[in-house]
């Protein structure tokens, strides 16, 4: 019996790139004429992956968010990996928005991916292993078909295909 070929489906974000984008966004926030004295702040906590924007108004908050997202795109970080909460009123008449970096594939999304792959009726086995999925098949062509199919789908998280053996 031939050995099965396999690959893993993961959703990971390079936190160093997020940190670099955060640093660039803070510099731009300090240098931009329209935002210089506005009192807008941008904070990033690397361990929890939380980005906090504090601004005097909702409009300024959206501008700061746009600056950060532009920097993330330039650093090749997919914006699907950043989930923003609703703007909240903070003390002193300011607005606060918190975004979190999503790492890994949640259970519901993993089940949906598994169901979609099985719906292809290909000879491929899918195993959910925590925050990743392992797809295996005797044929490399089958695995390529699965990858091509998944690239055309939108699951709300960026997917990477690693450990292709």
C-alpha positions as CSV (number, residue, x, y, z in Angstrom):
1,X,0.0,0.0,0.0
2,X,1.3,3.4,-1.0
3,X,1.9,6.0,1.7
4,X,-0.7,8.8,1.9
5,X,0.3,12.3,1.0
6,X,-0.9,15.1,3.3
7,X,-0.9,18.8,4.1
8,X,-2.1,21.0,7.0
9,X,-4.6,23.8,6.8
10,X,-3.8,26.5,9.4
11,X,-4.6,30.1,10.1
12,X,-1.6,31.9,11.5
13,X,-0.5,35.5,11.6
14,X,3.2,36.6,11.8
15,X,3.1,38.7,15.0
16,X,6.4,40.4,14.1
17,X,4.8,41.8,11.0
18,X,1.8,43.0,13.0
19,X,4.2,44.6,15.5
20,X,6.1,46.3,12.6
21,X,2.8,47.6,11.1
22,X,1.8,48.9,14.6
23,X,5.1,50.8,14.9
24,X,4.7,52.4,11.4
25,X,1.1,53.4,12.2
26,X,2.2,55.0,15.5
27,X,4.9,57.0,13.6
28,X,2.4,58.2,11.0
29,X,-0.1,59.1,13.7
30,X,2.5,61.3,15.4
31,X,3.5,62.9,12.1
32,X,0.2,63.5,10.3
33,X,-0.8,67.1,10.5
34,X,-4.6,66.4,10.8
35,X,-4.0,63.9,13.7
36,X,-1.0,65.4,15.5
37,X,-2.7,67.1,18.4
38,X,-6.0,65.2,18.3
39,X,-5.2,63.0,21.3
40,X,-5.7,59.8,19.3
41,X,-3.8,56.8,20.7
42,X,-2.9,53.4,19.3
43,X,-1.8,50.6,21.5
44,X,-0.8,47.0,20.8
45,X,-0.4,44.1,23.3
46,X,1.6,41.4,21.6
47,X,0.8,38.6,24.0
48,X,-3.0,38.8,23.7
49,X,-2.9,40.2,20.1
50,X,-5.2,43.1,21.1
51,X,-5.1,46.4,19.3
52,X,-6.7,49.4,21.1
53,X,-7.6,52.7,19.4
54,X,-8.6,55.6,21.6
55,X,-9.7,58.8,19.8
56,X,-11.7,61.9,20.6
57,X,-14.4,61.1,18.0
58,X,-15.7,58.2,15.9
59,X,-14.4,59.9,12.7
60,X,-10.8,60.1,14.1
61,X,-11.1,56.5,15.3
62,X,-11.9,55.4,11.8
63,X,-9.0,57.3,10.4
64,X,-6.5,55.7,12.9
65,X,-8.0,52.3,12.0
66,X,-7.6,53.0,8.3
67,X,-3.9,53.9,8.9
68,X,-3.3,50.7,10.8
69,X,-5.1,48.5,8.2
70,X,-3.1,50.2,5.4
71,X,0.2,49.3,7.2
72,X,-1.0,45.8,7.8
73,X,-1.8,45.3,4.1
74,X,1.6,46.7,3.1
75,X,3.2,44.1,5.5
76,X,1.2,41.4,3.9
77,X,-1.0,40.6,6.9
78,X,-4.5,39.6,5.8
79,X,-7.2,41.8,7.3
80,X,-9.5,38.8,7.9
81,X,-7.2,37.9,10.8
82,X,-8.2,41.2,12.6
83,X,-11.6,41.2,14.2
84,X,-12.8,44.6,15.4
85,X,-15.3,45.1,18.2
86,X,-17.9,47.8,18.3
87,X,-16.8,51.4,19.2
88,X,-17.5,52.1,22.8
89,X,-17.7,55.5,24.7
90,X,-14.8,55.9,27.0
91,X,-14.0,58.5,29.7
92,X,-13.6,62.2,28.8
93,X,-15.9,62.0,25.7
94,X,-13.5,59.7,23.8
95,X,-14.2,56.6,21.7
96,X,-12.5,53.3,22.2
97,X,-12.3,50.4,19.7
98,X,-10.6,47.1,20.4
99,X,-9.5,44.7,17.7
100,X,-8.0,41.2,18.2
101,X,-5.7,39.2,16.1
102,X,-7.3,35.8,15.4
103,X,-4.9,32.9,15.5
104,X,-6.0,29.4,14.5
105,X,-9.2,27.9,13.0
106,X,-12.2,27.8,15.4
107,X,-14.2,24.6,15.7
108,X,-17.2,25.7,13.7
109,X,-15.1,26.9,10.7
110,X,-13.1,23.6,10.9
111,X,-16.3,21.6,10.7
112,X,-17.5,23.7,7.8
113,X,-14.2,23.2,5.9
114,X,-14.4,19.4,6.7
115,X,-18.0,19.2,5.4
116,X,-17.1,21.2,2.2
117,X,-14.1,18.9,1.5
118,X,-16.2,15.8,2.0
119,X,-18.8,17.3,-0.3
120,X,-16.3,17.2,-3.1
121,X,-16.5,13.4,-3.2
122,X,-12.8,13.0,-3.5
123,X,-10.7,10.3,-1.9
124,X,-9.4,12.6,0.8
125,X,-9.5,12.2,4.6
126,X,-9.8,15.2,6.9
127,X,-8.8,15.2,10.6
128,X,-9.4,18.2,12.9
129,X,-6.4,18.6,15.2
130,X,-7.1,21.5,17.6
131,X,-6.7,24.7,15.6
132,X,-5.6,23.1,12.3
133,X,-6.8,20.5,9.9
134,X,-4.8,17.7,8.3
135,X,-5.9,16.5,4.8
136,X,-4.5,13.2,3.5
137,X,-4.9,11.3,0.3
138,X,-3.0,8.7,-1.7
139,X,-3.0,11.1,-4.6
140,X,-1.1,14.4,-4.8
141,X,-3.5,15.5,-7.5
142,X,-6.5,15.1,-5.1
143,X,-4.7,17.3,-2.6
144,X,-4.1,19.9,-5.2
145,X,-7.8,19.9,-6.1
146,X,-8.7,20.4,-2.4
147,X,-6.3,23.3,-2.1
148,X,-7.6,24.9,-5.3
149,X,-11.2,24.5,-4.0
150,X,-10.4,26.0,-0.6
151,X,-8.7,29.0,-2.2
152,X,-11.9,29.9,-3.9
153,X,-14.0,29.7,-0.7
154,X,-14.3,32.4,2.0
155,X,-14.4,31.1,5.6
156,X,-13.7,34.5,7.3
157,X,-10.2,33.6,8.3
158,X,-7.0,33.5,6.1
159,X,-6.0,30.0,5.4
160,X,-2.4,28.7,4.8
161,X,-1.4,25.3,3.5
162,X,1.7,24.0,5.2
163,X,3.6,20.7,5.7
164,X,2.8,19.4,2.2
165,X,4.3,15.9,2.1
